[in-house]
Amino acid sequence: MIIISNFILDFFSTIGILVLAEFADKTNLVALSLMIKTQKPFSVAFGGMIGIAIVTLFGVIVGVLIGDSLPLRFVPIVAGSVFIWIGLSELLENNDESEKESESELKSKEMQVTRKSDIIINSFILIGLAEFGDKSQIFVITRAIEGDPLAILLGAIIGMGIVMFATAYFGEILIEKLPEEQIHKYAHYGFVIAGFLILGSGIYNFILT
């Protein structure tokens, strides 16, 4: 009975903490930017959940086997730099394309970008990268050191899933309301902002530790 109670406590507390922590977080901003860019929010959410599940599983394994000795603090610095580079390069590329490409070429390019398989793979990579070394993964590692690993793994995946699919629902509403010509620009700004937030938190944590 004590084992069951501990499992339930770890499971629901992990869900609650991650849902509260992840709404409006940097990873969520990356996901929302991808959803707006591709106009396929639920495909992004599905791909993102695969990435999050793998990162979470890694965090639980690290917590069980290694504890808090793994130096993950440098990862957000790399991830933040990658997102800034993606956002700025896409913004510059869009400015060039607006001057050179015809409407038919743009529509053709949008069709390539919105292929479901590409969206899922890109979301898996980018959202997984944003989550790797983030505070939620650190939380999972520290919880797995003392708590029930299975309860924490399931709770973290479900908690992040709630946030991800709620963001997809919100993203779908935004896509319907945003002017089509502004959708990609807002998405790229989102990447840049998320990149600076991830980079800033990474540098801050690196200095403190």
C-alpha positions in Angstrom: 0.0 0.0 0.0 2.9 2.4 0.8 4.5 1.6 -2.6 1.2 2.4 -4.4 0.8 5.6 -2.5 4.3 6.7 -3.3 3.8 5.9 -7.0 0.6 7.9 -7.1 2.1 10.8 -5.2 5.2 11.0 -7.5 3.0 10.6 -10.6 0.5 13.3 -9.9 3.0 15.7 -8.3 5.2 15.4 -11.4 2.3 16.1 -13.7 1.1 19.2 -11.7 4.6 20.7 -11.4 5.5 20.3 -15.1 2.1 21.6 -16.3 2.5 24.8 -14.1 6.2 25.2 -15.0 6.0 24.6 -18.8 3.1 26.9 -19.8 4.7 30.0 -21.5 8.1 28.3 -21.1 10.9 28.5 -23.8 10.1 25.0 -25.1 6.5 26.0 -25.4 7.5 29.1 -27.4 9.6 27.0 -29.8 6.6 24.6 -30.2 4.2 27.5 -30.9 6.6 29.1 -33.4 6.8 25.8 -35.3 3.0 25.4 -35.2 2.5 28.9 -36.6 5.2 28.4 -39.2 4.0 25.0 -40.5 0.3 25.6 -39.9 0.1 22.0 -38.7 -0.1 22.4 -34.9 -1.1 18.8 -34.0 1.6 17.3 -36.2 4.1 19.6 -34.4 2.7 18.5 -31.0 3.0 14.8 -32.0 6.6 15.2 -33.1 7.4 17.3 -30.1 6.0 14.7 -27.8 8.3 12.0 -29.3 11.3 14.3 -28.6 10.1 15.2 -25.1 9.5 11.5 -24.3 13.1 10.6 -25.3 14.6 13.5 -23.4 12.5 12.6 -20.4 13.5 8.9 -20.5 17.1 10.0 -20.7 16.6 12.2 -17.7 15.1 9.4 -15.6 17.9 7.0 -16.6 20.5 9.7 -15.6 18.8 10.3 -12.3 18.7 6.6 -11.5 22.2 5.7 -12.7 24.3 8.8 -12.4 22.5 11.2 -10.1 23.3 14.9 -10.4 27.0 14.5 -11.5 26.2 14.9 -15.3 27.2 18.4 -16.4 24.2 19.4 -18.5 24.6 23.2 -17.9 26.3 23.9 -21.2 23.5 22.3 -23.3 21.1 25.3 -23.1 23.9 27.6 -24.4 24.3 25.5 -27.5 20.6 25.1 -28.0 19.9 28.8 -27.6 22.6 29.7 -30.2 21.0 27.2 -32.6 17.5 28.7 -32.3 18.8 32.3 -32.7 20.7 31.2 -35.9 17.6 29.4 -37.3 15.3 32.4 -36.6 17.7 35.0 -38.0 18.6 33.0 -41.1 14.9 32.3 -41.9 14.1 36.0 -41.5 16.9 37.1 -43.8 16.0 34.4 -46.3 12.3 35.5 -46.3 13.3 39.1 -47.0 15.3 38.0 -50.0 12.6 35.7 -51.2 9.9 38.4 -50.9 11.9 40.4 -53.5 12.8 37.6 -55.8 10.2 34.8 -55.7 6.8 34.7 -57.4 3.6 33.7 -55.6 3.6 30.3 -57.3 7.1 29.5 -56.1 6.2 30.5 -52.5 3.1 28.3 -52.6 5.2 25.4 -53.8 7.7 26.0 -51.1 5.0 26.1 -48.4 3.7 22.8 -49.6 7.1 21.2 -49.2 7.5 22.6 -45.7 4.0 21.4 -44.6 4.5 17.7 -45.4 3.5 15.9 -42.3 6.5 13.6 -42.1 8.9 16.5 -42.4 7.0 18.5 -39.7 7.1 15.6 -37.3 10.8 15.0 -37.8 11.7 18.7 -37.5 9.5 19.1 -34.4 11.0 16.0 -32.8 14.6 17.4 -33.3 13.9 21.1 -32.4 11.6 20.6 -29.5 13.8 17.8 -28.1 16.8 20.0 -28.4 15.0 22.9 -26.6 14.0 20.5 -23.8 17.5 18.9 -23.4 19.2 20.4 -20.4 16.1 22.6 -19.6 14.8 23.1 -16.1 12.2 20.4 -16.6 14.8 17.8 -17.5 16.9 18.8 -14.5 13.7 18.5 -12.4 13.1 15.0 -13.8 16.7 14.0 -13.0 16.5 15.2 -9.5 13.1 13.6 -8.9 14.3 10.3 -10.3 17.2 10.2 -7.8 14.8 9.9 -4.8 11.4 9.1 -6.3 9.7 6.3 -8.3 11.4 6.4 -11.7 8.4 4.9 -13.6 5.9 7.3 -11.9 8.1 10.3 -12.7 8.6 9.1 -16.3 4.9 8.7 -16.9 4.0 11.8 -15.0 6.5 14.0 -16.9 5.4 12.7 -20.4 1.7 13.2 -19.6 2.3 16.6 -18.0 4.3 17.8 -21.0 1.7 16.2 -23.3 -1.0 18.3 -21.7 1.0 21.4 -22.3 2.0 20.5 -25.8 -1.5 19.7 -27.1 -3.0 22.7 -25.3 -0.5 24.8 -27.2 -1.5 23.1 -30.4 -5.1 24.0 -29.8 -4.1 27.6 -29.0 -1.8 27.6 -32.1 -4.7 26.5 -34.3 -6.8 29.5 -33.2 -3.8 31.8 -33.9 -3.3 30.3 -37.4 -6.9 31.0 -38.3 -6.7 34.6 -37.1 -3.2 35.7 -38.3 -2.8 37.2 -41.8 -1.1 34.5 -44.0 1.8 36.8 -45.0 2.7 37.5 -41.3 2.5 33.8 -40.1 6.1 32.9 -41.0 7.5 36.2 -39.8 6.0 35.8 -36.3 7.2 32.2 -36.2 10.8 33.3 -36.9 10.6 36.0 -34.3 9.5 33.3 -31.9 12.6 31.3 -32.7 14.9 34.2 -32.0 13.2 35.2 -28.7 13.2 31.6 -27.6 16.9 31.3 -28.5 17.8 34.4 -26.5 15.8 33.1 -23.5 17.4 29.6 -23.6 20.9 31.1 -24.1 20.4 33.7 -21.3 19.2 31.0 -18.8 22.1 28.7 -19.9 24.7 31.5 -19.3 23.1 32.5 -16.0 23.1 28.9 -14.7 26.7 28.3 -16.0 27.9 31.4 -14.1 26.1 30.4 -10.9 27.4 26.8 -11.0 
